[in-house]
Amino acid sequence: MNGVRKSIAAAAIAGSMLIGGVVGAVMYGATTIAASAATTASPSPTTPAAGSGKFVPNETAAHEATESAAREAQENAGQVPTLP
């Protein structure tokens, strides 16, 4: 009888651990999905050309003062700059 009791107790412990692990994983997954859904809102475009696929260079005086001649040449050619 003692061996049967130990087997039943071991099965009960293993079953409760398994069920607890599944419940914990489901709760963690639901929390993670809800948190990521709340933080990943689609950004609204700040300029009209942002979503059009056409490159619009930044031509402000402060920006122009910091960029290299090669970058300015790329911008003037309508290319997306790859140089600093």
Secondary structure, DSSP 8 states (H G I E B T S, - for coil): -HHHHHHHHHHHHHHHHHHHHHHHHHHHHHHHHHHHHHH------SSTTTTSS-------HHHHHHS-HHHHHHHHTT------
